[in-house]
Amino acid sequence: MLSQIFAITRLNLLSVPQRWGPSLVIIIGLAGVVAVFTALLAMAQGFQTTLKDTGRTDSAIILRGGSGAELNSGIGGDTANLVRLGPGIRKGADGKPLASGELMVIAELMKKGEKVNGANVTLRGVEAASFELRPQLKIVAGRKFTPGLRELIVGAGIVQQYDGVGLGQTIRMRGSEWKVVGHFAAGDANDSEIWADAGSAQSAFNRGNSFSAMRVGLESPAALDTLKAALTSDPRVQVDVLQEQAYYSSQSKNFRMMITILAGFVTSIMGLGAIFAALNTMYAAVATRTREIATLRAIGFGAFPVLVSVMIEAIVLAGIGGMIGAFIAWAMFDNLSVSTLGASFTQVIFAFKVSWGLVMTGLEIALIIGLIGGLLPAIRAARMQVTTALRSA
């Protein structure tokens, strides 16, 4: 039986060049399905990876109780001082608790190529400890800002996508002017931000001595529970203590869910069309080879080898389409830098990530569609009556 399956499958595949037109319908249709599916999930995965890479398991973020996000949070100076004394916080290079008050302000910049409508970006006022809490952040051009001065350092993503952020240029934000003195790269969501001295930002934006959030370095990931227990039981402070990585991962949850649902919906619609295309193509292939199939049956080839050979042909064509679609998605979208609104209503710049796992999932979808599309034509070919087929051919 295996020899019969091999022989008929070989004949089927060798005859494909004679039927390129119908065969291309399957290939192109499934290439489109896989390319769209892979690209959409690559966007979701890239966004999630960018935010997840931003956080650390040995760092914590402290927000005002019930605020849920930095944009909604506010921590006064007295509360900030109490947080710095919390247990489980490791010492910094200066021997002091590694804790930083950070102020988040929404600023507006003009994207490259835009002349009218600006886009929201995050201006983050930071203290010296903020740099030690993010060892991955490096100055790649210029220098750090000077505390007390209205100077800025700009993330690599902002530099790539926005105008007016070159070294030495002045940015006007909410009635105050700031000079760009450096560019930095961190390889995560920090690249979508502009940093300034926290004290200068508090003064410029009338924030007194308050911060949006506190960031602290932990002695170990397990120290999070110790710090959380101490701060949440202290009646003088009303705060939420979150692991930094978990906080950023939660910020991407809704976006990833939305894109995954969209990918599933679009793939279902396109996949249904691809199934009908495969059905039509394989039915046509069986119809044009009626005499050939009947002759094979007449000389002793079984119905099952005929059925399997037709399905293999459909799966091979689907696999070719899937590989082409995966290649298109990889070539066009892998590491493509884009931006979208994050949970704080500011732009988050991230890159599409076409991973091997996404490619394999796309190929699996293509093969399943090919299998479904080839099944009914294969059954028709296998059930073909030899005498009737020879008479009508």
ZAMARGU-4260 file (C-alpha; in steps of 0.2 Angstrom, whole numbers, plus 5000, padded with zeros to 4 digits):
<rodrens>
0) 5000/5000/5000 | 5014/5012/5004 | 5022/5009/4987 | 5005/5013/4979 | 5003/5029/4989
5) 5021/5034/4985 | 5018/5031/4966 | 5002/5040/4965 | 5008/5055/4975 | 5023/5056/4964
10) 5012/5057/4949 | 5001/5070/4957 | 5015/5081/4962 | 5024/5080/4945 | 5008/5085/4937
15) 5007/5101/4947 | 5017/5112/4934 | 5003/5108/4922 | 4990/5115/4934 | 5000/5130/4940
20) 4985/5142/4939 | 4973/5133/4951 | 4988/5127/4962 | 4993/5145/4964 | 4976/5149/4971
25) 4980/5138/4986 | 4998/5144/4988 | 4994/5163/4987 | 4978/5161/4998 | 4987/5152/5012
30) 5003/5164/5010 | 4991/5178/5014 | 4983/5169/5029 | 5000/5165/5037 | 5007/5182/5033
35) 4993/5192/5041 | 4992/5180/5056 | 5010/5180/5059 | 5012/5199/5058 | 4997/5203/5070
40) 5004/5191/5083 | 5022/5197/5080 | 5015/5215/5084 | 5007/5208/5101 | 5023/5198/5105
45) 5034/5213/5102 | 5024/5225/5113 | 5023/5212/5127 | 5042/5208/5126 | 5046/5227/5126
50) 5036/5230/5142 | 5041/5213/5150 | 5060/5217/5147 | 5058/5234/5155 | 5054/5226/5173
55) 5066/5217/5185 | 5061/5203/5197 | 5073/5211/5210 | 5065/5229/5209 | 5048/5235/5215
60) 5037/5250/5210 | 5027/5258/5224 | 5011/5267/5218 | 4997/5276/5228 | 4985/5264/5234
65) 4972/5259/5221 | 4979/5270/5208 | 4984/5255/5196 | 4996/5265/5185 | 5009/5279/5187
70) 4999/5291/5177 | 4985/5290/5191 | 4997/5289/5206 | 5004/5302/5217 | 5016/5300/5232
75) 5020/5315/5243 | 5037/5318/5250 | 5034/5312/5267 | 5027/5295/5260 | 5043/5294/5249
80) 5054/5296/5264 | 5045/5282/5273 | 5046/5271/5258 | 5065/5273/5258 | 5066/5266/5275
85) 5057/5251/5271 | 5064/5233/5275 | 5071/5223/5261 | 5078/5237/5251 | 5096/5235/5246
90) 5109/5248/5247 | 5116/5257/5232 | 5133/5262/5228 | 5133/5276/5240 | 5128/5265/5254
95) 5110/5273/5255 | 5094/5263/5251 | 5093/5261/5233 | 5076/5270/5230 | 5071/5283/5218
100) 5056/5295/5217 | 5050/5297/5199 | 5038/5310/5192 | 5028/5306/5176 | 5022/5320/5165
105) 5014/5319/5148 | 5023/5329/5135 | 5019/5332/5117 | 5032/5330/5102 | 5030/5331/5084
110) 5033/5314/5074 | 5044/5315/5059 | 5034/5319/5044 | 5020/5327/5054 | 5017/5345/5053
115) 5001/5348/5063 | 4996/5334/5076 | 5009/5330/5090 | 5009/5314/5100 | 5010/5311/5118
120) 5026/5305/5126 | 5032/5301/5143 | 5043/5314/5152 | 5051/5305/5167 | 5059/5315/5181
125) 5071/5304/5190 | 5084/5304/5204 | 5102/5298/5203 | 5096/5280/5209 | 5085/5278/5194
130) 5101/5275/5183 | 5107/5262/5196 | 5090/5253/5196 | 5091/5252/5177 | 5109/5245/5173
135) 5104/5241/5155 | 5102/5260/5152 | 5117/5267/5143 | 5121/5285/5137 | 5125/5283/5118
140) 5127/5301/5114 | 5131/5317/5123 | 5130/5316/5142 | 5118/5314/5157 | 5108/5330/5163
145) 5114/5340/5177 | 5104/5340/5192 | 5095/5357/5195 | 5095/5362/5177 | 5082/5360/5164
150) 5091/5347/5153 | 5085/5331/5145 | 5091/5315/5139 | 5081/5306/5126 | 5077/5288/5123
155) 5083/5279/5107 | 5065/5276/5101 | 5060/5294/5103 | 5076/5299/5093 | 5071/5288/5079
160) 5053/5293/5077 | 5052/5311/5083 | 5058/5328/5077 | 5067/5341/5087 | 5076/5330/5099
165) 5094/5331/5093 | 5108/5335/5104 | 5108/5354/5108 | 5090/5357/5103 | 5078/5365/5114
170) 5061/5357/5118 | 5046/5368/5124 | 5035/5358/5136 | 5020/5366/5146 | 5027/5383/5146
175) 5045/5378/5150 | 5060/5376/5139 | 5072/5361/5140 | 5089/5358/5132 | 5093/5340/5125
180) 5110/5335/5131 | 5110/5317/5128 | 5103/5301/5120 | 5101/5284/5129 | 5097/5267/5125
185) 5090/5253/5136 | 5082/5241/5124 | 5065/5241/5132 | 5051/5253/5136 | 5062/5266/5143
190) 5068/5270/5125 | 5050/5278/5123 | 5054/5291/5137 | 5062/5307/5140 | 5071/5309/5156
195) 5075/5324/5167 | 5081/5328/5184 | 5066/5325/5196 | 5069/5341/5206 | 5069/5352/5190
200) 5053/5343/5184 | 5044/5346/5200 | 5048/5364/5200 | 5044/5367/5181 | 5027/5358/5182
205) 5022/5364/5199 | 5022/5347/5208 | 5030/5352/5224 | 5039/5338/5232 | 5028/5324/5226
210) 5032/5310/5214 | 5021/5299/5203 | 5029/5283/5210 | 5044/5276/5219 | 5056/5263/5213
215) 5067/5253/5224 | 5080/5239/5222 | 5076/5223/5232 | 5089/5213/5242 | 5082/5198/5233
220) 5065/5194/5224 | 5059/5186/5240 | 5061/5203/5249 | 5046/5210/5240 | 5034/5201/5252
225) 5044/5209/5267 | 5043/5226/5260 | 5025/5224/5255 | 5020/5218/5272 | 5029/5232/5281
230) 5022/5246/5270 | 5004/5240/5268 | 5003/5238/5287 | 5009/5256/5291 | 4995/5267/5294
235) 5005/5282/5288 | 5006/5277/5270 | 4993/5270/5258 | 5002/5262/5244 | 5003/5247/5233
240) 5019/5238/5231 | 5021/5228/5215 | 5035/5218/5207 | 5042/5229/5193 | 5042/5215/5180
245) 5024/5210/5185 | 5018/5228/5184 | 5025/5230/5166 | 5018/5214/5160 | 5001/5219/5167
250) 5002/5235/5156 | 5003/5224/5140 | 4989/5212/5145 | 4974/5221/5137 | 4984/5226/5121
255) 4990/5208/5118 | 4972/5201/5121 | 4965/5213/5109 | 4977/5209/5095 | 4976/5190/5098
260) 4957/5191/5096 | 4959/5202/5081 | 4972/5189/5074 | 4960/5175/5077 | 4945/5184/5069
265) 4955/5189/5053 | 4963/5172/5052 | 4946/5164/5053 | 4939/5174/5039 | 4954/5172/5028
270) 4956/5154/5032 | 4938/5150/5028 | 4941/5158/5011 | 4957/5148/5009 | 4947/5132/5013
275) 4935/5136/4999 | 4949/5140/4987 | 4958/5124/4991 | 4941/5114/4989 | 4938/5122/4972
280) 4956/5119/4967 | 4957/5101/4972 | 4940/5097/4965 | 4946/5104/4949 | 4962/5094/4950
285) 4952/5078/4953 | 4940/5082/4938 | 4954/5085/4926 | 4962/5068/4931 | 4946/5058/4931
290) 4953/5046/4917 | 4970/5045/4925 | 4963/5040/4942 | 4951/5028/4934 | 4965/5020/4925
295) 4975/5018/4941 | 4960/5010/4949 | 4958/4998/4935 | 4975/4992/4935 | 4974/4988/4954
300) 4978/5004/4964 | 4967/5005/4979 | 4955/5018/4984 | 4964/5023/5000 | 4981/5027/4991
305) 4971/5038/4979 | 4963/5047/4994 | 4979/5049/5003 | 4988/5055/4988 | 4976/5069/4985
310) 4977/5075/5003 | 4996/5075/5002 | 4995/5086/4987 | 4984/5098/4995 | 4995/5098/5011
315) 5011/5101/5001 | 5003/5116/4992 | 4997/5123/5008 | 5014/5120/5016 | 5022/5130/5002
320) 5010/5144/5004 | 5013/5144/5023 | 5032/5145/5021 | 5030/5159/5008 | 5018/5168/5020
325) 5030/5166/5035 | 5045/5172/5025 | 5035/5188/5019 | 5030/5191/5037 | 5048/5189/5043
330) 5056/5199/5029 | 5043/5214/5031 | 5039/5215/5049 | 5053/5207/5060 | 5061/5221/5070
335) 5050/5234/5062 | 5049/5248/5074 | 5032/5256/5077 | 5023/5264/5091 | 5006/5263/5100
340) 4997/5271/5115 | 5001/5262/5131 | 4991/5261/5147 | 4997/5279/5152 | 4990/5286/5135
345) 5008/5290/5129 | 5017/5282/5115 | 5026/5266/5118 | 5039/5262/5104 | 5042/5243/5101
350) 5048/5231/5087 | 5038/5217/5079 | 5045/5200/5085 | 5043/5186/5072 | 5048/5172/5083
355) 5051/5154/5077 | 5036/5149/5088 | 5025/5161/5078 | 5031/5154/5061 | 5028/5136/5067
360) 5010/5141/5072 | 5007/5149/5056 | 5013/5134/5046 | 5002/5123/5057 | 4987/5133/5052
365) 4991/5132/5034 | 4993/5113/5035 | 4976/5111/5044 | 4968/5122/5031 | 4976/5111/5017
370) 4970/5096/5026 | 4952/5102/5027 | 4952/5108/5009 | 4959/5092/5002 | 4948/5080/5012
375) 4932/5081/5002 | 4940/5081/4985 | 4951/5066/4991 | 4935/5056/4996 | 4927/5060/4980
380) 4942/5053/4970 | 4943/5038/4981 | 4924/5034/4979 | 4925/5036/4960 | 4917/5022/4950
385) 4930/5015/4938 | 4918/5011/4924 | 4908/5027/4925 | 4924/5037/4926 | 4931/5029/4911
390) 4915/5031/4901 | 4913/5050/4906 | 4931/5054/4904
</rodrens>
